[in-house]
């Protein structure tokens, strides 16, 4: 288990992290979301031992990142946003080079090479120069390098950035497979990819965790989980104004009038369904319904609601 306790980080007088608390269990994939400068990259760098916190701590099982930095680093695999590959090297040579940096002996490297080539689907490019590989395969090589030493924790910063849809699906499936046996922490700006890949989402804003839960839990936490758009004719101002009080459990958010028609935006709690009551009210008020459509709140709506003011930290 990884435990982050009251993590604080200052850059000069600027406070980038304001007391981050977090736990990640074995076999769990956690997604980090935040606007640019929200503090997620700073948090990840402290978790890898690259940065020291101003106060607070990061613990892997019973080890402290500040006191047992070298041992914890041995148990972490890290794929940064800018994948540090050497294009002139062949895939095999690069992975062998990685094993030497990790001080792996020859037997361990041979066994690990077979494992990561299979896991990352690299058999067709293993003797190919990295510069001649597609971006999708380059990401696979980066992942193979990150897991070559069989780390307990895998930290991925923007792992699908710049990939095409087919490549994204391939990397997503690979991350899910790795997550069955490792703790995986994944940072991304692609909200739908986070929702499709991770078990739990952590949203950071201005150096603080503002949400922590599954995508369904986060979407359910918003009041007015479901939105209804209603387009009608022949609606009077009085009946429009009364719908919120006459139909229980709804809130009229917005009304737009165009050429004798009105478009109403109505919100109501997730799990309820007032459409029949709305229809009956419209009928009794002499409205003609032209369209009634229901839209569920998306993860994007949650993200925008929680990070609307943004931040400036790293």
Secondary structure as UniProt FT lines:
FT   STRAND          2..11
FT   TURN            12..13
FT   STRAND          14..24
FT   TURN            26..27
FT   STRAND          29..33
FT   TURN            36..37
FT   HELIX           40..47
FT   TURN            48..49
FT   STRAND          55..60
FT   TURN            61..62
FT   STRAND          63..64
FT   TURN            65..67
FT   HELIX           69..74
FT   STRAND          76..79
FT   TURN            87..88
FT   HELIX           91..101
FT   TURN            102..103
FT   HELIX           106..120
FT   TURN            123..127
FT   HELIX           130..132
FT   HELIX           135..147
FT   TURN            148..149
FT   STRAND          153..157
FT   TURN            159..162
FT   HELIX           165..178
FT   TURN            179..181
FT   STRAND          183..187
FT   HELIX           191..197
FT   STRAND          200..205
FT   TURN            206..207
FT   STRAND          208..213
FT   HELIX           215..221
FT   STRAND          226..233
FT   HELIX           237..246
FT   TURN            248..249
FT   STRAND          250..258
FT   TURN            259..260
FT   STRAND          261..268
FT   TURN            270..271
FT   HELIX           275..284
FT   TURN            285..286
FT   STRAND          288..296
FT   HELIX           299..306
FT   TURN            308..309
//
